[in-house]
């Protein structure tokens, strides 16, 4: 557990699933950041947390002084094949009222530290484009754009591009 500016960043717990679900479902319903289209349940979040932590990878939450989950970040397997075991895909989600306050940076700083401790070699972030704020966050951590796929996702009647940023840890 790490405390920064009265924000506590800690490992996820099953009881965080409802708060995580609320944050993520806003992105599903109102943005093209994720290509999921149907809101998910807290039970589905628990399933995802269980899988990621069983893979030995970190899932972190940011908690405010009142104990509310106000953001999260995690690393998931990049691919299932054994040779990819040292490469992960990273992501961070914050409620709209918590963006542009440095919270994503705090979460990623600790996530990257956790990944290095686990001997992860490469981290990849996928970003629906355009998304200047997400690009800036990833590049702040030395990530560079390594790929761009045009019109690979369809959401809200729009074809969307996805870029991939990578860093060697």
N, C-alpha and C positions, 0 to 999 in steps of 0.2 A: 504494500500500500504506500502510495506517495501522496503527500499533501502539498499543493501549490496554490498560493493566494486563497486559502480557505476552501479550495476545491480539492476533494479527495479523489484520486485516481486509484482504482483497485481492481482486482480480478472480479469478473462477473460472478453472480450467484443466481441460482434458479429463481429466486424471488424478484430479480430485476426484469424478468421476461415481460411482464405487463408494461412496464415503462418503456422498455426497448421497443416493444410492439407498437406502442403509441407513436413513438418517434418515427419508426420505419414506415408505418402505415400512412403517415402524412406524405412521405416521399412517394409511396406507391400511388396514392390517390391524386396528388397535386403536381407532381414533377415528372420529368423524364430522366432523372438521375438514376433510377432503377428501372429495369425493363419488366419487373413484375407488374401485373395489372390488377390483381385481386388482393384486397387486404388479407393479411395473414393473422393467425391466432397466436396467443401467448404460448400455447402448447407447441406450435411450430417453431417458435423462437427457442423454447427449451430444447427441442430436438436438434436445432442447429448449434446451440451452445454445447450440448452434449457431444456432438460429432467433432466440433473444433477442439474442444478441450481433450477429448479422447485421442485426437491426433497429436496431442502434446503442444498445441499452439495457443497463443494468448488471445483472450477476449477481455478487454478492459472497459470499465465504465467510469464516467466522471460523475461525481456526486456533489451536490451543493451543500452548504452548511446545514440546511434543513433535512438532509437525507434524500433529496430527490435526485433521480438519475437524470442528468442533463446532457448526456452524450455518450457515445461508445465508439470503440475502434477494435478491430480484430484482424487476424491473419488466418487465412484458410489455405489449404493445399492448392497449388497452382494446377496440378494435374495428378491423377491417381498413380501413374506408373512410378515404380520405385526410383528410377533415376532422377525424378523431379523432387525428391524428398527434401532438398535443401532450398527450394524455391517456393515462395508463397505469394498470394494475392492479398493486398491489404485494402482496408476500407475504413472510413470514419463517417459517422452520422451525428448531426446535431440538430436539435429543434431550431426553427427559424429564429426564435428570440435569443439564441446562443451563438449565432454565427458572427464572424468578424470581431471576436473578443479574445482570440488567441487560444481558445479551448481546443480546437482541432490540432494546433501546434503542440499543446501540452500532451494530448493523447498520443499523437504520433511520436513525440520525443520518447515517451515511456515505452510505446509499442516497439520502436526500433531498438531500444535498449534490451527489451525482452527477446527480440528476435536474434540479436547478436549473442546473447547468453545461451540461446538454443542452437547456436552454430548455423543459423540460416544464412545462406550465401547470397540470395537474390530476392528482392521484393519487387512486385509488379502492382501497379495501380491502374485500373481501367476507369476512364472518365468519359461520360457522355458529353459530346461537344456540341456547341461551345459551353464552357464552364470556367471562366477566368479565375474564379476564387479557388476552385479545386486544383486547377493547373498550378497556380501560385503556391498552394500548400505543398503539393508534391515536389515541386521544384525547389522549395525551401529546404527539402531534405536531400538534395543532390540528385533527385530523380530526373531522368532525361527521357524525352519522347522517343520511343523506339518503333512505334507503329501507329497507323491510322487506317481504320476500316470505314469505308464510306457506306452510308445507308444500310447498316446491318440490323437495325432495330426499328420496329414500327410501334409507336405508341401515340395515342391521341390523334391518330390520323396523319402523323408526320414520320417520315423516314429520318432516322437519326444516325449520326456518325459516332464512333467510339475510338478514342485514342488510348494508347498504352504507354505508361511511364515506367521506367525500371531504374533500380539502383543496385549496385553490388555492395553488400555490407562488409 
